[in-house]
Amino acid sequence: MEDLKKAIMDYAESSKKTKFYFSDLEKAVKKVKPDAKAREVKKAATALINEEKLIYFSTGSSTMYGMKGRGQTEDH
């Protein structure tokens, strides 16, 4: 789980985008750990939200993830 969370945070910190779809996070994790399952990635992303490192961002039609304090997010 920790290696998945690290891969997600590395991607979020290095990406030019400030908001990500789940599929973006999944692709980033699979580059580091190709055998990772979508369910494991989802659990890691949820854990990062619970730790307040990531936040949800709703566009109305879909939910995206964002790094807390980076870019225009709902907590600003």
Helices and strands as residue ranges (DSSP letters): H 2-14, E 19-20, H 22-32, H 38-50, E 54-58, E 63-67
